[in-house]
Amino acid sequence: MQWHDPEIDRIETREDLAAYLSALARRIESGEEMSERTRVADYLQAAGAWTGSMDGYFANIVKEPVPDQPDWKMIAAIFTAATIYE
């Protein structure tokens, strides 16, 4: 499966995911990347909501069914989506 984010597409290992999440945090903290979430609870709520409704994203954007088992890339996508998901 190919994501529409080159950074996510490069993730292959747990270490890649850890580096991606650290970089995402730095970008949000520096203002380079905007986030609608200021509280951890709100961020986790958004991550859960996007995960629960990712069928639409897969059907309309990825054009594939949601995989039965997540991989490191999907975990990165969930955290990224939570920054803007309402």
C-alpha positions in Angstrom: 0.0 0.0 0.0 1.2 3.5 -0.8 0.4 6.4 1.4 0.0 9.9 0.0 2.8 11.2 2.3 6.4 10.5 1.3 7.6 10.6 4.9 5.1 7.9 5.9 6.0 5.8 2.8 9.6 5.7 4.0 8.7 4.1 7.3 9.7 0.4 7.4 10.8 -0.3 11.0 9.8 0.5 14.5 12.9 2.8 14.7 11.6 4.6 11.6 8.3 5.2 13.3 9.9 6.4 16.5 12.0 8.9 14.4 8.9 10.0 12.5 6.9 10.6 15.6 9.7 12.6 17.2 10.0 14.7 14.1 6.2 15.2 14.0 6.3 16.4 17.6 9.2 18.8 16.9 7.3 20.2 13.8 4.2 20.8 15.9 6.1 22.3 18.8 8.0 24.7 16.5 4.8 25.7 14.6 6.1 24.3 11.3 3.1 21.9 11.4 -0.2 23.0 12.7 -2.3 20.9 15.1 -5.9 21.5 16.2 -5.1 19.7 19.4 -3.5 21.3 22.4 -4.4 18.7 25.0 -3.2 15.1 25.0 -6.7 13.9 25.7 -8.0 15.8 22.6 -5.2 14.4 20.5 -5.9 10.8 21.6 -9.7 11.3 21.0 -9.0 12.5 17.5 -6.7 9.6 16.9 -9.4 7.2 18.0 -12.1 8.9 16.0 -10.0 8.8 12.8 -9.0 5.2 13.4 -12.7 4.4 13.8 -13.7 6.1 10.6 -10.6 5.5 8.4 -12.8 3.4 6.0 -13.7 6.6 4.1 -10.1 7.6 3.8 -9.1 4.2 2.4 -12.1 4.1 0.0 -11.6 7.6 -1.3 -7.9 8.3 -1.1 -6.0 5.1 -0.9 -8.5 3.2 -3.1 -7.9 0.0 -1.1 -9.7 -1.7 1.8 -8.4 -1.0 5.3 -5.8 -3.7 6.1 -6.7 -6.2 8.7 -3.4 -5.7 10.5 -1.8 -2.3 10.9 1.9 -1.7 10.0 4.3 1.0 11.2 3.1 3.3 8.4 -0.5 3.1 9.4 0.4 3.9 13.0 2.2 7.0 11.7 -0.8 7.9 9.6 -3.1 7.7 12.6 -0.9 10.1 14.6 -0.6 12.4 11.7 -4.3 12.5 11.0 -5.0 13.2 14.7 -3.3 16.6 14.3 -6.1 17.8 12.1 -9.0 15.4 12.4 -12.2 17.0 13.9 
